[in-house]
Amino acid sequence: MVGGETLNRSFKVLKKGGALVSIKGQDQDGLAEKYGVRFEWFFMSPDGKMLAELGALISDGTVTPVIDSVFPMDQVSAAYDKLETGRAVGKIVVTVK
């Protein structure tokens, strides 16, 4: 979920025939063709059916989300502070009860 220079550098680490998928940036420079890889870009819009399918994939263990930390809603400012450090490994979750 990164774009810009990080996205561009990512093409270099893929094996030929590999794939890079982005939800943030597009291959503006034709790097997929240059490095012999496949590039896919997509934009998600709210969809209850897709969300249910994703939930099922998580429930059955096919997809494992990476969660860095969890904050209750009353500590949302601390969650943003963590986000701003740029050091989170995975998602920062704010729980709503």
C-alpha positions as CSV (number, residue, x, y, z in Angstrom):
1,M,0.0,0.0,0.0
2,V,2.8,2.3,-0.9
3,G,3.4,4.4,-3.9
4,G,6.0,6.7,-5.3
5,E,9.7,5.7,-5.1
6,T,9.0,2.7,-2.8
7,L,6.6,1.2,-5.4
8,N,9.2,1.8,-8.2
9,R,12.0,0.1,-6.2
10,S,9.7,-2.9,-5.5
11,F,9.8,-4.0,-9.2
12,K,13.5,-4.7,-8.8
13,V,13.1,-7.3,-6.1
14,L,10.6,-9.5,-8.0
15,K,11.6,-12.6,-9.9
16,K,10.8,-12.6,-13.6
17,G,7.2,-13.6,-13.9
18,G,6.4,-12.3,-10.4
19,A,3.5,-10.0,-9.6
20,L,3.2,-6.6,-7.9
21,V,-0.2,-5.5,-6.7
22,S,-0.9,-2.0,-5.6
23,I,-3.9,-0.1,-4.2
24,K,-2.1,3.2,-4.0
25,G,0.2,3.8,-7.0
26,Q,0.3,2.9,-10.7
27,D,3.1,1.8,-12.9
28,Q,3.6,5.2,-14.6
29,D,7.1,4.3,-15.9
30,G,6.4,0.9,-17.5
31,L,8.6,-0.9,-15.0
32,A,6.6,-4.1,-15.1
33,E,7.5,-4.6,-18.7
34,K,11.1,-3.6,-18.1
35,Y,11.5,-6.2,-15.3
36,G,9.4,-8.9,-16.9
37,V,6.8,-8.9,-14.1
38,R,3.0,-8.4,-13.9
39,F,1.5,-5.3,-12.3
40,E,-2.0,-5.0,-11.1
41,W,-3.7,-1.9,-9.6
42,F,-7.1,-1.8,-8.1
43,F,-9.3,0.5,-6.2
44,M,-11.8,-1.0,-3.7
45,S,-15.2,0.5,-3.1
46,P,-17.5,-0.4,-0.2
47,D,-19.2,-3.7,-0.9
48,G,-20.9,-5.9,1.8
49,K,-20.6,-9.1,-0.2
50,M,-16.8,-8.6,-0.8
51,L,-16.3,-7.8,2.9
52,A,-18.2,-11.0,3.9
53,E,-15.9,-13.0,1.5
54,L,-12.8,-11.4,3.0
55,G,-14.1,-12.2,6.5
56,A,-14.6,-15.8,5.5
57,L,-11.0,-16.0,4.2
58,I,-9.7,-14.6,7.5
59,S,-11.9,-17.0,9.5
60,D,-10.7,-20.0,7.6
61,G,-7.0,-19.0,7.8
62,T,-6.5,-18.4,4.1
63,V,-5.7,-14.7,4.8
64,T,-3.9,-13.7,8.0
65,P,-4.0,-9.9,8.7
66,V,-0.8,-8.4,10.2
67,I,-1.8,-6.3,13.2
68,D,0.9,-4.1,14.8
69,S,-1.2,-2.7,17.7
70,V,-4.8,-2.3,19.0
71,F,-6.1,0.8,20.6
72,P,-9.5,1.5,22.2
73,M,-11.5,4.4,20.8
74,D,-10.6,6.6,23.8
75,Q,-6.9,6.3,22.8
76,V,-7.3,7.2,19.2
77,S,-4.8,10.0,19.5
78,A,-2.2,7.5,20.7
79,A,-3.1,5.3,17.6
80,Y,-2.4,8.3,15.3
81,D,0.8,9.0,17.2
82,K,1.9,5.5,16.5
83,L,0.9,5.8,12.8
84,E,2.9,9.0,12.4
85,T,6.1,7.3,13.5
86,G,6.1,5.3,10.3
87,R,7.3,2.3,12.3
88,A,4.2,0.2,12.6
89,V,4.6,-3.3,11.2
90,G,1.1,-4.2,10.1
91,K,-2.2,-2.4,10.7
92,I,-3.0,-0.2,13.6
93,V,-6.5,-1.1,14.8
94,V,-8.9,1.1,16.7
95,T,-11.7,-0.8,18.4
96,V,-15.2,0.5,18.7
97,K,-17.5,-1.0,21.3
